[in-house]
Amino acid sequence: MPELPEVETVVRFIRPKIVGKTIQNIIPQNNYDKVLATHTSQQFNELVAGKSIIDVGRRGKYIVINLNNGFLLIHLRMTGRLLLNLTEDDKPKHLTAIIHFSDKSSLYFKDYRKFGRLYYYESLNYINKKLGVEPLSKNFTKDWLFKNLQNSKRQLKLLLLDQGFIAGLGNIYVDEALWFAKLHPQQIGSSVSRKKSNALHGAVQRLLQTAIDNQGTTIINFYFGEGKSGNFREQLQVFGRHDKNCPRCDSLIEKIRVAQRGTHICPRCQHI
Ligand SMILES: [Zn+2]
């Protein structure tokens, strides 16, 4: 699933290409009307038709398209992709929606697994209430993290995956950040020392920024633009590297289950 760096990469790719365009309509494909999550197809179109795109940004894992009145949000979920052009490889049956612009160009939403959704909101209040702190914003400070870890009785993996706590992290970057901070994913938040909390804070910010600089991580499903993949995979230290050696201590990396999620740890570097 695309996480913060992958969504940010998509945002940076489409922003210069669609800002200034006016939406003509948004048509669900293959009778998949539920791709429009907040309204019926007719209502949705009444709300977006004729509106211009002022900016494109990101909140957590949502792509936020700022219209001259209201917001069109897109969540890619597992396999959603936004394309400006279709190629022969893009099967029509995998399209879930097409955004038509008044200049006759289009933005195609291709989604093999069909979990991706489009939303329309008058304001961002609803989404801001649902989502936690942005980890690359000034609100995500060392003090904030330590204080909020202190108040939590949850396991770190669960806590960090919770979009209502920190927005945008997923399985890849949580495993990587915990490895960097030498924290076990099943350790309870309130038991984390100030020193390790600071290490986790630094790891989260450094990882996300470096991953964005490398246009995200492509394991299987993440592509942006016309089939471009992210380059951060080569820099992963533990994720997807079970039975390989820990880059820090040479022990074998293990894959365990935490909260139903495959979780990669170095048993020597990360213990409770
Ligand atoms: Zn190790």
Residues whose N, C-alpha, C, O or C-beta is under 5 A from the ligand:
A	BS01	ZN	C246 R248 C249 D250 S251 C266 R268 C269
